[in-house]
Amino acid sequence: MTKARILALDLDGPVLDVKEKYCRCYADLVRELGGTPLEDADFWTRKRSGQEDRALLAASGIEDRRDDYRRLFRERIESTHYLAFDTVWRAALQLLHTRMPSVLRLLVTLRHSREALDWQLERLHLESAFDLVLSAPAEADRRVETKVSLVREALGNGPLSGFFIGDTETDVAAGRALGLTTVAVGFGLRAPERLKAVDPDVLLETPGALERWGREVSGGTIP
């Protein structure tokens, strides 16, 4: 059976620089809930290290408002107000526009609002960058299974080849479950040290490394 050749990418992190969105949403909510937000650099370092909300919010003075923070964060992080702060990594844009004959480009993301996702893709001129846009909401303990299901529902249960590019443990696990080469980028929501622990096939620590890697796999060289 012929393998389907794909280039699957998560959105937040590998394609989009989401630091500003996360920093602003966090700081706005902490102030609203009566706390004092950390400096952006401190918050982002803690977030990328995988620090749990309990410790992060304790340092922000609102540990007792954790449930409120989580609820409001889920409600607002995908609002157009905050999505407008995202920008596209140049390296990702170059990769998406690299000629790869017979390769399907898949966006595989866990967004709650398809309407907001479509708005953002159109705003950033990314709507034509992917052959398929796959998205669904997922509970925290179903993130891997949901990403795998999205791909399988779109492409069937046949063998796949290619790459799954993401910035979290979820992406590495999903790519591995699909039989794809896992490519973790260390400049998104997880620091390289966190990603090394889940042993991706390829770890790209900077946008420049992604740009160089993209050139290496250009020309339809996906196995």
C-alpha angles and dihedrals in degrees: 000000000000114000119235107238113219144170106206121188136184112224110220108064106005096051103016131047099226101173096106092048094051095043094050096045092048094048094046092051095046091053091046091052093049102261137114115250122228120244112277094249092050093047093048093048090051092046093050092047089059097248110174121246092248093064094037094052093042088058087050094051098247105091089133090057095056096120091049091048094050093048094048093044091055090048097048110031091078096044115117088242091067098029087062089071094062119102132191119252108238090222091056092048091052091049093050091052095045112116110250111164116218092005120128115219110214129189108206113184139151102228121155095212119052089185092058091045092053090047091054096045090051093046091052093042091242098122092100096040093084132056090208131020109203119185140155138152117257139189115241093257094047102050097107094044092048094053092048091048092050091056095042093048089052099042106022129235098296124119119287134201132190136055140318111204119196145138104228142060087256092062094049092050093046093049091049092050089053092051093246131136105262118227116187121194115210098202099072132065094326130054118233092252091060092048094049088063091066093047105229117196090241128021118196110188100186139031087248090058090052090050092052092045090051090056090051093055096040123115096051097293094146103129 
